[in-house]
Amino acid sequence: VREGAAFDKVAIAAARDTILTRLGNNGYPSAQVLAGYETYLDTYSARVTLDVLPGPLTRLGEVAVEVTPREGGRRQVDD
């Protein structure tokens, strides 16, 4: 999606999804991206808006893994 390119709803959705994925991968798991557009038939043009609501930055704390073997089985995950 860029100025001067052909109006393409699929490209708008792909841009929205890409932004959402990048935000999620960078600590914003509850981000939202709102896509909208207006078309102007008299000038054969459109205006596309992507409103980004990142939400709070989220970081993981300490990760603890507890291994419980099956009853009668041996432990299969090493420390």
C-alpha positions in Angstrom: 0.0 0.0 0.0 1.7 3.2 -1.1 0.8 6.5 -2.7 0.2 6.2 -6.5 -0.3 2.4 -6.4 -3.6 0.8 -7.6 -6.3 0.5 -5.0 -6.2 -3.0 -3.7 -8.3 -4.3 -0.8 -6.2 -7.4 -0.5 -3.0 -5.3 -0.3 -4.6 -3.2 2.5 -5.5 -6.3 4.4 -2.0 -7.7 4.0 -0.4 -4.4 5.2 -2.7 -4.5 8.2 -1.8 -8.1 9.0 1.9 -7.4 8.6 1.8 -4.4 11.0 -0.2 -6.5 13.5 2.3 -9.3 13.3 5.3 -7.0 13.7 3.7 -5.3 16.7 2.9 -8.7 18.3 6.5 -9.9 17.7 7.9 -6.8 19.4 6.0 -6.9 22.7 2.5 -5.7 21.8 0.3 -8.8 21.8 -3.0 -6.9 22.2 -2.3 -4.5 19.4 -5.1 -3.6 17.0 -4.8 -2.1 13.5 -8.0 -0.6 12.0 -8.0 -0.2 8.3 -10.4 2.1 6.4 -10.7 3.7 3.1 -12.7 6.3 1.1 -13.1 6.2 -2.6 -13.6 9.2 -4.8 -15.2 8.3 -8.2 -14.8 11.7 -9.7 -11.0 11.6 -9.5 -10.6 7.8 -9.6 -8.7 7.9 -6.3 -8.9 6.6 -2.8 -7.7 7.5 0.7 -6.5 4.6 2.9 -6.1 4.9 6.6 -4.4 2.5 9.0 -5.0 3.4 12.6 -2.6 1.6 15.0 -3.6 1.0 18.6 -0.6 -0.7 20.1 -1.8 -1.4 23.6 0.6 -1.9 26.5 4.1 -3.1 26.0 4.4 -6.6 27.4 7.5 -8.5 28.5 7.8 -12.0 29.8 9.2 -12.5 33.2 11.0 -15.6 34.6 10.0 -18.8 32.8 9.8 -21.9 35.0 9.3 -25.4 33.6 8.1 -28.2 35.8 8.5 -31.7 34.5 6.1 -34.4 35.8 6.7 -37.8 34.3 3.8 -40.1 33.5 2.8 -42.5 36.2 5.1 -45.4 36.0 7.2 -43.7 33.3 10.6 -42.2 33.4 11.4 -38.5 33.1 11.9 -37.5 29.4 12.9 -33.9 29.7 16.4 -33.0 31.0 17.1 -30.2 33.5 
